[in-house]
C-alpha cells in the first residue's frame, strides 16, 4: 500500500514538473515573439 502511494507521488511530481517545463517553454517563446514585435514597432517609429 505504501509502495503504491510512493509510485503515485513520484508520478504526480514528474507530471507537475513536465507541465511546468512546457508552460515555461511556451512563455519563453511568447516572450521572444513579443520582443521581436516591440523591436519592429520601435523601428517603424
N, CA, C and O atoms as a CHARMM CRD file, in Angstrom:
* protein
*
  180
    1    1 UNK  N      0.83800  -1.20400   0.00000 PROA 1      0.00000
    2    1 UNK  CA     0.00000   0.00000   0.00000 PROA 1      0.00000
    3    1 UNK  C      0.87700   1.26000   0.00000 PROA 1      0.00000
    4    1 UNK  O      0.65000   2.18600  -0.77900 PROA 1      0.00000
    5    2 UNK  N      1.86800   1.27800   0.87600 PROA 2      0.00000
    6    2 UNK  CA     2.78000   2.42600   0.93400 PROA 2      0.00000
    7    2 UNK  C      3.56100   2.53800  -0.37600 PROA 2      0.00000
    8    2 UNK  O      3.79000   3.63900  -0.87800 PROA 2      0.00000
    9    3 UNK  N      3.96700   1.39200  -0.92500 PROA 3      0.00000
   10    3 UNK  CA     4.73800   1.36700  -2.17100 PROA 3      0.00000
   11    3 UNK  C      3.93000   1.97500  -3.31400 PROA 3      0.00000
   12    3 UNK  O      4.46200   2.73400  -4.12500 PROA 3      0.00000
   13    4 UNK  N      2.64700   1.63900  -3.37300 PROA 4      0.00000
   14    4 UNK  CA     1.76900   2.16200  -4.42800 PROA 4      0.00000
   15    4 UNK  C      1.61800   3.67400  -4.28100 PROA 4      0.00000
   16    4 UNK  O      1.61600   4.40500  -5.27100 PROA 4      0.00000
   17    5 UNK  N      1.49100   4.13600  -3.03900 PROA 5      0.00000
   18    5 UNK  CA     1.37600   5.56900  -2.78500 PROA 5      0.00000
   19    5 UNK  C      2.64500   6.30000  -3.20800 PROA 5      0.00000
   20    5 UNK  O      2.58400   7.41400  -3.72800 PROA 5      0.00000
   21    6 UNK  N      3.78800   5.67000  -2.98300 PROA 6      0.00000
   22    6 UNK  CA     5.07800   6.24900  -3.38100 PROA 6      0.00000
   23    6 UNK  C      5.14300   6.39200  -4.90100 PROA 6      0.00000
   24    6 UNK  O      5.57700   7.42500  -5.41200 PROA 6      0.00000
   25    7 UNK  N      4.71600   5.36500  -5.61300 PROA 7      0.00000
   26    7 UNK  CA     4.70400   5.41200  -7.08200 PROA 7      0.00000
   27    7 UNK  C      3.78700   6.53400  -7.56500 PROA 7      0.00000
   28    7 UNK  O      4.13600   7.27200  -8.48600 PROA 7      0.00000
   29    8 UNK  N      2.61400   6.66200  -6.93900 PROA 8      0.00000
   30    8 UNK  CA     1.68300   7.71900  -7.32100 PROA 8      0.00000
   31    8 UNK  C      2.29100   9.10200  -7.08700 PROA 8      0.00000
   32    8 UNK  O      2.16000   9.99400  -7.92500 PROA 8      0.00000
   33    9 UNK  N      2.95300   9.27300  -5.94600 PROA 9      0.00000
   34    9 UNK  CA     3.55500  10.58100  -5.62300 PROA 9      0.00000
   35    9 UNK  C      4.67300  10.91800  -6.61000 PROA 9      0.00000
   36    9 UNK  O      4.78600  12.06300  -7.04900 PROA 9      0.00000
   37   10 UNK  N      5.50400   9.92300  -6.96300 PROA 10     0.00000
   38   10 UNK  CA     6.58800  10.14400  -7.92800 PROA 10     0.00000
   39   10 UNK  C      6.00600  10.51500  -9.28900 PROA 10     0.00000
   40   10 UNK  O      6.49200  11.43000  -9.95400 PROA 10     0.00000
   41   11 UNK  N      4.96100   9.79600  -9.69600 PROA 11     0.00000
   42   11 UNK  CA     4.31500  10.07300 -10.97600 PROA 11     0.00000
   43   11 UNK  C      3.71700  11.48200 -10.98900 PROA 11     0.00000
   44   11 UNK  O      3.81800  12.19200 -11.99000 PROA 11     0.00000
   45   12 UNK  N      3.09800  11.88300  -9.88200 PROA 12     0.00000
   46   12 UNK  CA     2.48800  13.20900  -9.78200 PROA 12     0.00000
   47   12 UNK  C      3.55500  14.30000  -9.85700 PROA 12     0.00000
   48   12 UNK  O      3.37400  15.30200 -10.54900 PROA 12     0.00000
   49   13 UNK  N      4.65300  14.10700  -9.15300 PROA 13     0.00000
   50   13 UNK  CA     5.75400  15.08900  -9.18000 PROA 13     0.00000
   51   13 UNK  C      6.32000  15.20100 -10.59700 PROA 13     0.00000
   52   13 UNK  O      6.57300  16.30300 -11.08400 PROA 13     0.00000
   53   14 UNK  N      6.51700  14.05100 -11.25800 PROA 14     0.00000
   54   14 UNK  CA     7.04600  14.05200 -12.62100 PROA 14     0.00000
   55   14 UNK  C      6.10200  14.78100 -13.57200 PROA 14     0.00000
   56   14 UNK  O      6.54500  15.54400 -14.43100 PROA 14     0.00000
   57   15 UNK  N      4.78500  14.54100 -13.41600 PROA 15     0.00000
   58   15 UNK  CA     3.77900  15.17300 -14.27200 PROA 15     0.00000
   59   15 UNK  C      3.75900  16.67700 -14.06500 PROA 15     0.00000
   60   15 UNK  O      3.68800  17.43600 -15.03100 PROA 15     0.00000
   61   16 UNK  N      3.82200  17.12200 -12.79400 PROA 16     0.00000
   62   16 UNK  CA     3.83200  18.54800 -12.49500 PROA 16     0.00000
   63   16 UNK  C      5.08400  19.21900 -13.06700 PROA 16     0.00000
   64   16 UNK  O      5.01000  20.31600 -13.62000 PROA 16     0.00000
   65   17 UNK  N      6.22600  18.55300 -12.92900 PROA 17     0.00000
   66   17 UNK  CA     7.48500  19.09600 -13.45800 PROA 17     0.00000
   67   17 UNK  C      7.41300  19.22400 -14.97800 PROA 17     0.00000
   68   17 UNK  O      7.85400  20.22400 -15.54600 PROA 17     0.00000
   69   18 UNK  N      6.85500  18.20900 -15.63000 PROA 18     0.00000
   70   18 UNK  CA     6.71000  18.21500 -17.09000 PROA 18     0.00000
   71   18 UNK  C      5.79200  19.36000 -17.52800 PROA 18     0.00000
   72   18 UNK  O      6.09200  20.07800 -18.48200 PROA 18     0.00000
   73   19 UNK  N      4.67500  19.51900 -16.81900 PROA 19     0.00000
   74   19 UNK  CA     3.72700  20.58900 -17.12400 PROA 19     0.00000
   75   19 UNK  C      4.38600  21.95700 -16.94900 PROA 19     0.00000
   76   19 UNK  O      4.20400  22.84800 -17.77900 PROA 19     0.00000
   77   20 UNK  N      5.15400  22.12100 -15.86400 PROA 20     0.00000
   78   20 UNK  CA     5.83700  23.38400 -15.58100 PROA 20     0.00000
   79   20 UNK  C      6.84800  23.70900 -16.67400 PROA 20     0.00000
   80   20 UNK  O      6.95100  24.85600 -17.10900 PROA 20     0.00000
   81   21 UNK  N      7.59700  22.69300 -17.12000 PROA 21     0.00000
   82   21 UNK  CA     8.60700  22.92400 -18.16300 PROA 21     0.00000
   83   21 UNK  C      7.93500  23.31700 -19.48400 PROA 21     0.00000
   84   21 UNK  O      8.45300  24.16700 -20.20800 PROA 21     0.00000
   85   22 UNK  N      6.79100  22.70800 -19.80300 PROA 22     0.00000
   86   22 UNK  CA     6.06600  23.05000 -21.03100 PROA 22     0.00000
   87   22 UNK  C      5.56000  24.49400 -20.95000 PROA 22     0.00000
   88   22 UNK  O      5.67900  25.25200 -21.91300 PROA 22     0.00000
   89   23 UNK  N      4.99700  24.86900 -19.80200 PROA 23     0.00000
   90   23 UNK  CA     4.49900  26.23300 -19.62400 PROA 23     0.00000
   91   23 UNK  C      5.63100  27.24600 -19.72400 PROA 23     0.00000
   92   23 UNK  O      5.47300  28.30500 -20.33200 PROA 23     0.00000
   93   24 UNK  N      6.78600  26.91400 -19.11800 PROA 24     0.00000
   94   24 UNK  CA     7.93000  27.81700 -19.15600 PROA 24     0.00000
   95   24 UNK  C      8.43200  27.97500 -20.59800 PROA 24     0.00000
   96   24 UNK  O      8.79200  29.07800 -21.01100 PROA 24     0.00000
   97   25 UNK  N      8.45600  26.87100 -21.36800 PROA 25     0.00000
   98   25 UNK  CA     8.89000  26.92200 -22.76700 PROA 25     0.00000
   99   25 UNK  C      7.94500  27.79600 -23.59500 PROA 25     0.00000
  100   25 UNK  O      8.39600  28.60500 -24.40600 PROA 25     0.00000
  101   26 UNK  N      6.64000  27.63400 -23.39100 PROA 26     0.00000
  102   26 UNK  CA     5.65000  28.44300 -24.11700 PROA 26     0.00000
  103   26 UNK  C      5.78600  29.91800 -23.75900 PROA 26     0.00000
  104   26 UNK  O      5.70500  30.78300 -24.63000 PROA 26     0.00000
  105   27 UNK  N      5.99300  30.20200 -22.47500 PROA 27     0.00000
  106   27 UNK  CA     6.14600  31.58900 -22.02600 PROA 27     0.00000
  107   27 UNK  C      7.38300  32.21600 -22.65900 PROA 27     0.00000
  108   27 UNK  O      7.35200  33.36900 -23.08800 PROA 27     0.00000
  109   28 UNK  N      8.46600  31.45400 -22.71400 PROA 28     0.00000
  110   28 UNK  CA     9.71800  31.95900 -23.30700 PROA 28     0.00000
  111   28 UNK  C      9.51300  32.24600 -24.80000 PROA 28     0.00000
  112   28 UNK  O      9.98800  33.25900 -25.31200 PROA 28     0.00000
  113   29 UNK  N      8.80400  31.34900 -25.49100 PROA 29     0.00000
  114   29 UNK  CA     8.54300  31.51200 -26.91700 PROA 29     0.00000
  115   29 UNK  C      7.69000  32.77000 -27.15500 PROA 29     0.00000
  116   29 UNK  O      7.97700  33.56200 -28.05400 PROA 29     0.00000
  117   30 UNK  N      6.64300  32.94100 -26.34000 PROA 30     0.00000
  118   30 UNK  CA     5.78800  34.12400 -26.46200 PROA 30     0.00000
  119   30 UNK  C      6.56100  35.39200 -26.15100 PROA 30     0.00000
  120   30 UNK  O      6.36400  36.41700 -26.80400 PROA 30     0.00000
  121   31 UNK  N      7.43900  35.33300 -25.15700 PROA 31     0.00000
  122   31 UNK  CA     8.23700  36.49700 -24.77400 PROA 31     0.00000
  123   31 UNK  C      9.15300  36.90700 -25.92300 PROA 31     0.00000
  124   31 UNK  O      9.29700  38.09400 -26.21400 PROA 31     0.00000
  125   32 UNK  N      9.77200  35.92000 -26.57600 PROA 32     0.00000
  126   32 UNK  CA    10.65100  36.21900 -27.71500 PROA 32     0.00000
  127   32 UNK  C      9.84000  36.83600 -28.85100 PROA 32     0.00000
  128   32 UNK  O     10.30700  37.76400 -29.51100 PROA 32     0.00000
  129   33 UNK  N      8.63900  36.33300 -29.08200 PROA 33     0.00000
  130   33 UNK  CA     7.77500  36.85600 -30.13700 PROA 33     0.00000
  131   33 UNK  C      7.39800  38.30700 -29.84100 PROA 33     0.00000
  132   33 UNK  O      7.44600  39.16200 -30.72600 PROA 33     0.00000
  133   34 UNK  N      7.02400  38.57600 -28.58700 PROA 34     0.00000
  134   34 UNK  CA     6.66200  39.94000 -28.19400 PROA 34     0.00000
  135   34 UNK  C      7.86500  40.86500 -28.30900 PROA 34     0.00000
  136   34 UNK  O      7.72400  42.01400 -28.72700 PROA 34     0.00000
  137   35 UNK  N      9.04900  40.37500 -27.94300 PROA 35     0.00000
  138   35 UNK  CA    10.26400  41.18800 -28.04000 PROA 35     0.00000
  139   35 UNK  C     10.53700  41.58500 -29.48400 PROA 35     0.00000
  140   35 UNK  O     10.89700  42.73200 -29.74900 PROA 35     0.00000
  141   36 UNK  N     10.37000  40.64700 -30.43000 PROA 36     0.00000
  142   36 UNK  CA    10.61500  40.95700 -31.83500 PROA 36     0.00000
  143   36 UNK  C      9.56800  41.94800 -32.34900 PROA 36     0.00000
  144   36 UNK  O      9.88200  42.82000 -33.15900 PROA 36     0.00000
  145   37 UNK  N      8.31200  41.81200 -31.87400 PROA 37     0.00000
  146   37 UNK  CA     7.26600  42.75400 -32.28200 PROA 37     0.00000
  147   37 UNK  C      7.58600  44.15800 -31.77600 PROA 37     0.00000
  148   37 UNK  O      7.41700  45.13900 -32.49900 PROA 37     0.00000
  149   38 UNK  N      8.05400  44.24700 -30.52000 PROA 38     0.00000
  150   38 UNK  CA     8.40200  45.55500 -29.96200 PROA 38     0.00000
  151   38 UNK  C      9.53600  46.18500 -30.76500 PROA 38     0.00000
  152   38 UNK  O      9.51600  47.38900 -31.01700 PROA 38     0.00000
  153   39 UNK  N     10.52800  45.38400 -31.17000 PROA 39     0.00000
  154   39 UNK  CA    11.64000  45.90600 -31.97300 PROA 39     0.00000
  155   39 UNK  C     11.12500  46.44400 -33.30800 PROA 39     0.00000
  156   39 UNK  O     11.55200  47.51100 -33.75000 PROA 39     0.00000
  157   40 UNK  N     10.22200  45.72400 -33.94500 PROA 40     0.00000
  158   40 UNK  CA     9.68200  46.16400 -35.23100 PROA 40     0.00000
  159   40 UNK  C      8.92500  47.47700 -35.07600 PROA 40     0.00000
  160   40 UNK  O      9.07100  48.37500 -35.90400 PROA 40     0.00000
  161   41 UNK  N      8.10700  47.60000 -34.01200 PROA 41     0.00000
  162   41 UNK  CA     7.32000  48.82100 -33.81800 PROA 41     0.00000
  163   41 UNK  C      8.24000  50.00100 -33.52200 PROA 41     0.00000
  164   41 UNK  O      7.99200  51.11400 -33.98600 PROA 41     0.00000
  165   42 UNK  N      9.31000  49.76100 -32.74600 PROA 42     0.00000
  166   42 UNK  CA    10.25200  50.85400 -32.43600 PROA 42     0.00000
  167   42 UNK  C     10.97000  51.29800 -33.71800 PROA 42     0.00000
  168   42 UNK  O     11.26100  52.48400 -33.87600 PROA 42     0.00000
  169   43 UNK  N     11.25700  50.37300 -34.62500 PROA 43     0.00000
  170   43 UNK  CA    11.90900  50.70900 -35.89600 PROA 43     0.00000
  171   43 UNK  C     10.95400  51.56500 -36.74600 PROA 43     0.00000
  172   43 UNK  O     11.38400  52.52100 -37.39100 PROA 43     0.00000
  173   44 UNK  N      9.66000  51.21700 -36.74400 PROA 44     0.00000
  174   44 UNK  CA     8.69200  51.99500 -37.51700 PROA 44     0.00000
  175   44 UNK  C      8.54200  53.40800 -36.95300 PROA 44     0.00000
  176   44 UNK  O      8.33000  54.35500 -37.71000 PROA 44     0.00000
  177   45 UNK  N      8.64900  53.55900 -35.63100 PROA 45     0.00000
  178   45 UNK  CA     8.56300  54.89000 -35.02000 PROA 45     0.00000
  179   45 UNK  C      9.80600  55.69100 -35.38100 PROA 45     0.00000
  180   45 UNK  O      9.93900  56.84300 -34.96900 PROA 45     0.00000
